[in-house]
Amino acid sequence: PTRRSSDLATLHNFDEVKNKDFRIGDVALLERAGDVIPHLLHPLLEKRTGAEIPIALPTTCPVCQGKVIKKPEEVALRCIDNACPAQKLGRLRHFVSKAGLDIKNLGKERIDLFLKSGIISEISDIFFLKKETLLTLPSFKEKAADNILESIERSKKQPLWRLITALGIPLVGPRTAKTLLHSFKNLHEISLATVEELETTADVGPLVAQSLVDFFQDPNHQVILQALEKAGFGEEKKQEKRQSIFTGKKVVLTGSLQYFSRDEAKEILETLGAECIGSVSIKTDFLLAGEKAG
């Protein structure tokens, strides 16, 4: 039967695989952690037949056969080849997603099609697509092409922190991206900063600073950044904060809001001087609860 990805339990942490001695062919005890995420507790040793196979730590990427590494501070194995097709697809999907630049009408199915057809290769190619090129794709009509191009053009007006988040820099999420823009006026300045300069920014420690430097020193990423500047991404468009009841207050959002997405509501609150945080604590000033709140 077809299963949703949320129904499946994953074991990407090989330290856990080793410590709990999971093997291929095992029967395992599973629990629903937090009433949502399936969590494998341990194999049932009494069910073993002797045919179970130990799980070996991969040494190469299963897609491009390139080298994989595991950093001491991370649990995940990573392919280090930027040209790996799986990495390209992952970067592009993240870039256009709600967690990235949030480009409407450009979901993962269309990204897969664009990459497979060869009309894009890297994220910067998205901003140089032409209508006549889109119309060469199977089943593509003028309306669909116009909608995509309009969405791409609108995405250039997104706040610069969204672009930084969309780049998929390890350890750099929305909060870090926003913090960086308090110290550096644009992406170019961030890309030239040293580890020491980055560490002077609030909430940026040694691991995040090194991750930023490693990302921006990569020649492939430098080419992409130059193309993004050419496409119209440059200085941060400062939005003046207004005085309001939310000024200087810590706000938590939960549940589905009626008129805005969570991200849209956060952006509005931040322009009203609020600091949006992830969970309720003694320091929380406001809790905005929508439908089906946690």
C-alpha positions as CSV (number, residue, x, y, z in Angstrom):
1,P,0.0,0.0,0.0
2,T,1.1,3.6,-0.6
3,R,2.2,5.3,2.6
4,R,2.8,9.0,3.4
5,S,6.3,9.9,4.4
6,S,5.0,10.9,7.8
7,D,3.9,7.3,8.4
8,L,7.4,5.9,8.1
9,A,10.1,5.7,10.7
10,T,13.6,6.7,9.6
11,L,17.1,5.8,11.0
12,H,19.4,8.5,9.6
13,N,21.5,8.5,12.8
14,F,24.1,5.7,12.5
15,D,25.2,6.2,16.0
16,E,21.7,5.0,17.1
17,V,21.8,2.1,14.6
18,K,25.1,1.0,16.1
19,N,24.2,1.5,19.7
20,K,20.9,-0.3,19.4
21,D,22.3,-2.9,17.0
22,F,19.6,-2.7,14.4
23,R,20.1,-5.1,11.5
24,I,18.5,-5.6,8.1
25,G,15.7,-8.1,8.6
26,D,15.1,-7.3,12.3
27,V,11.7,-7.1,13.9
28,A,11.7,-4.0,16.0
29,L,9.6,-2.3,18.7
30,L,8.1,0.9,17.5
31,E,6.4,3.7,19.4
32,R,4.6,6.9,18.3
33,A,6.7,9.5,19.9
34,G,4.9,12.8,20.7
35,D,1.8,11.3,19.2
36,V,3.2,12.0,15.8
37,I,6.6,10.7,14.9
38,P,7.3,6.9,14.6
39,H,10.3,6.0,16.8
40,L,12.2,2.7,16.7
41,L,13.0,1.7,20.3
42,H,15.1,-1.5,19.8
43,P,15.2,-4.8,17.9
44,L,13.4,-7.8,19.3
45,L,16.3,-10.2,19.8
46,E,14.1,-13.2,20.5
47,K,12.7,-12.8,16.9
48,R,16.1,-13.1,15.3
49,T,16.7,-16.1,13.0
50,G,20.4,-15.6,12.3
51,A,19.8,-14.3,8.8
52,E,19.9,-10.7,9.9
53,I,22.6,-8.6,8.2
54,P,24.6,-5.9,10.1
55,I,24.1,-2.4,8.7
56,A,27.3,-1.0,7.4
57,L,28.2,2.7,7.5
58,P,28.1,4.0,3.8
59,T,31.4,5.3,2.5
60,T,30.0,6.6,-0.9
61,C,26.9,8.4,-2.0
62,P,24.3,6.0,-3.5
63,V,23.5,8.5,-6.3
64,C,26.8,9.9,-7.5
65,Q,29.2,7.4,-5.8
66,G,31.2,10.3,-4.5
67,K,32.8,10.5,-1.0
68,V,30.6,11.0,2.1
69,I,31.7,12.5,5.4
70,K,30.3,12.8,8.9
71,K,31.2,15.9,10.9
72,P,31.9,15.3,14.6
73,E,29.1,17.7,15.6
74,E,26.5,16.2,13.3
75,V,24.6,12.9,13.1
76,A,24.0,12.9,9.4
77,L,26.3,11.6,6.6
78,R,26.8,14.1,3.8
79,C,27.8,13.7,0.2
80,I,30.5,16.4,-0.5
81,D,30.0,16.6,-4.3
82,N,28.0,19.7,-5.1
83,A,27.4,18.3,-8.6
84,C,25.6,15.3,-7.2
85,P,22.2,15.1,-8.9
86,A,20.4,14.3,-5.6
87,Q,22.1,17.4,-4.0
88,K,21.1,19.6,-6.9
89,L,17.5,18.4,-6.7
90,G,17.4,18.8,-2.9
91,R,18.8,22.4,-3.1
92,L,16.3,23.4,-5.8
93,R,13.3,21.9,-4.0
94,H,14.3,23.7,-0.7
95,F,15.0,27.0,-2.5
96,V,11.5,27.3,-3.9
97,S,9.7,25.8,-0.9
98,K,7.8,27.7,1.9
99,A,10.9,27.2,4.1
100,G,13.0,28.8,1.4
101,L,12.1,31.7,-0.9
102,D,8.4,30.5,-1.1
103,I,8.0,30.8,-4.9
104,K,4.4,30.1,-5.6
105,N,3.4,27.9,-8.6
106,L,6.8,26.2,-8.5
107,G,6.4,23.1,-6.5
108,K,8.7,20.1,-6.4
109,E,7.0,18.3,-9.3
110,R,7.8,21.3,-11.6
111,I,11.3,21.6,-10.2
112,D,11.9,17.9,-11.0
113,L,10.6,18.5,-14.5
114,F,12.8,21.6,-15.1
115,L,15.9,19.8,-13.8
116,K,15.2,16.6,-15.8
117,S,14.5,18.6,-19.0
118,G,17.8,20.6,-18.6
119,I,16.3,24.1,-18.5
120,I,17.7,24.7,-15.1
121,S,20.8,23.3,-13.3
122,E,21.3,25.6,-10.3
123,I,19.0,27.8,-8.2
124,S,20.1,31.0,-10.0
125,D,18.9,29.6,-13.3
126,I,15.3,30.0,-12.1
127,F,15.5,33.7,-12.4
128,F,16.6,33.6,-16.1
129,L,13.8,31.3,-17.4
130,K,12.0,32.5,-20.5
131,K,8.4,32.0,-21.5
132,E,9.3,30.4,-24.8
133,T,11.5,27.9,-23.0
134,L,8.7,26.9,-20.6
135,L,6.3,26.4,-23.5
136,T,8.6,23.7,-25.0
137,L,7.9,21.5,-22.0
138,P,5.2,18.8,-22.3
139,S,1.6,19.9,-21.4
140,F,2.7,23.4,-20.6
141,K,0.3,26.1,-21.5
142,E,0.7,29.9,-21.7
143,K,-1.3,30.5,-18.5
144,A,0.9,28.2,-16.5
145,A,4.1,29.8,-17.9
146,D,2.8,33.3,-17.1
147,N,1.9,32.3,-13.5
148,I,5.4,30.8,-12.9
149,L,7.2,33.8,-14.3
150,E,5.1,36.2,-12.3
151,S,5.8,34.3,-9.1
152,I,9.5,34.3,-9.8
153,E,9.5,38.0,-10.3
154,R,7.5,38.6,-7.1
155,S,10.0,36.4,-5.2
156,K,12.7,39.0,-5.8
157,K,10.9,41.3,-3.5
158,Q,11.1,38.9,-0.6
159,P,13.2,40.0,2.4
160,L,16.9,39.2,2.0
161,W,16.8,36.9,5.1
162,R,14.6,34.6,3.1
163,L,17.1,34.3,0.3
164,I,19.9,33.5,2.8
165,T,17.7,30.8,4.4
166,A,16.8,29.4,0.9
167,L,20.5,28.9,0.0
168,G,20.5,25.9,2.4
169,I,23.6,26.8,4.3
170,P,24.1,24.2,7.0
171,L,23.1,25.4,10.5
172,V,21.7,28.7,9.1
173,G,18.0,29.1,9.6
174,P,15.6,32.2,9.5
175,R,16.7,33.5,12.9
176,T,20.4,33.4,12.1
177,A,19.8,34.9,8.7
178,K,17.9,37.8,10.3
179,T,20.6,38.3,12.9
180,L,23.3,38.4,10.2
181,L,21.5,41.3,8.5
182,H,21.8,43.4,11.6
183,S,25.6,43.3,11.3
184,F,26.0,43.1,7.5
185,K,24.1,45.2,5.0
186,N,23.9,42.6,2.2
187,L,24.7,39.1,1.1
188,H,28.0,40.2,-0.5
189,E,29.3,41.5,2.8
190,I,28.4,38.3,4.6
191,S,30.1,36.2,1.9
192,L,33.4,38.1,2.4
193,A,33.3,38.0,6.2
194,T,35.9,35.9,8.2
195,V,35.0,33.5,10.9
196,E,36.2,36.1,13.5
197,E,34.0,38.8,12.0
198,L,30.9,36.5,11.8
199,E,31.4,35.5,15.5
200,T,31.0,39.1,16.6
201,T,27.3,38.7,15.5
202,A,24.8,37.8,18.2
203,D,23.8,34.1,18.1
204,V,26.6,33.2,15.7
205,G,29.0,30.7,17.3
206,P,32.1,29.0,15.9
207,L,30.3,26.2,14.1
208,V,27.8,28.5,12.4
209,A,30.6,31.0,11.4
210,Q,32.7,28.2,9.9
211,S,29.7,26.8,8.1
212,L,29.1,30.2,6.5
213,V,32.7,30.6,5.5
214,D,32.9,27.1,4.0
215,F,29.7,27.8,2.0
216,F,30.8,31.1,0.6
217,Q,34.3,30.1,-0.2
218,D,33.1,27.3,-2.5
219,P,33.7,28.4,-6.1
220,N,30.4,27.0,-7.3
221,H,28.5,29.0,-4.7
222,Q,30.4,32.1,-5.7
223,V,29.2,31.7,-9.3
224,I,25.6,31.3,-8.1
225,L,25.8,34.4,-5.8
226,Q,27.1,36.5,-8.8
227,A,24.1,35.3,-10.9
228,L,21.7,36.1,-8.1
229,E,23.1,39.6,-7.9
230,K,22.6,39.9,-11.6
231,A,19.0,38.7,-11.2
232,G,18.3,41.6,-8.9
233,F,19.1,40.4,-5.4
234,G,21.2,43.0,-3.6
235,E,20.8,45.3,-0.7
236,E,18.4,44.4,2.1
237,K,15.2,46.3,1.7
238,K,14.8,47.6,5.3
239,Q,11.3,47.6,6.6
240,E,10.8,50.3,9.2
241,K,9.5,48.9,12.5
242,R,6.4,50.6,13.9
243,Q,5.6,51.2,17.5
244,S,2.8,49.0,18.7
245,I,1.5,46.9,21.6
246,F,3.9,44.2,20.3
247,T,7.1,46.3,20.5
248,G,9.7,44.6,22.5
249,K,7.4,41.6,23.3
250,K,8.1,37.9,22.8
251,V,5.3,36.2,20.8
252,V,4.6,32.5,20.2
253,L,2.3,31.4,17.3
254,T,0.5,28.1,17.3
255,G,-2.2,26.4,15.2
256,S,-3.6,27.4,11.8
257,L,-4.3,31.1,11.4
258,Q,-7.4,32.2,9.4
259,Y,-5.9,35.0,7.2
260,F,-2.2,34.4,7.2
261,S,0.4,31.6,7.0
262,R,2.5,31.3,10.1
263,D,5.5,32.8,8.3
264,E,3.4,35.8,7.0
265,A,2.1,36.4,10.5
266,K,5.7,36.4,11.9
267,E,6.9,38.9,9.3
268,I,4.0,41.2,10.2
269,L,4.7,40.9,14.0
270,E,8.4,41.6,13.5
271,T,7.6,44.8,11.6
272,L,5.5,45.7,14.7
273,G,8.5,45.3,16.9
274,A,7.8,41.8,18.2
275,E,10.3,38.9,18.6
276,C,8.7,35.6,17.5
277,I,10.0,32.6,19.5
278,G,9.3,28.9,19.0
279,S,7.9,27.8,22.4
280,V,6.1,29.1,25.4
281,S,8.2,30.0,28.5
282,I,8.1,32.3,31.5
283,K,9.4,35.0,29.2
284,T,6.5,34.8,26.7
285,D,4.3,37.9,26.5
286,F,1.7,36.9,23.9
287,L,0.5,33.5,22.6
288,L,-1.5,33.8,19.4
289,A,-3.5,30.6,19.0
290,G,-5.2,29.6,15.8
291,E,-7.3,26.5,15.0
292,K,-6.0,23.1,16.2
293,A,-3.4,24.8,18.4
294,G,-0.8,22.7,20.1
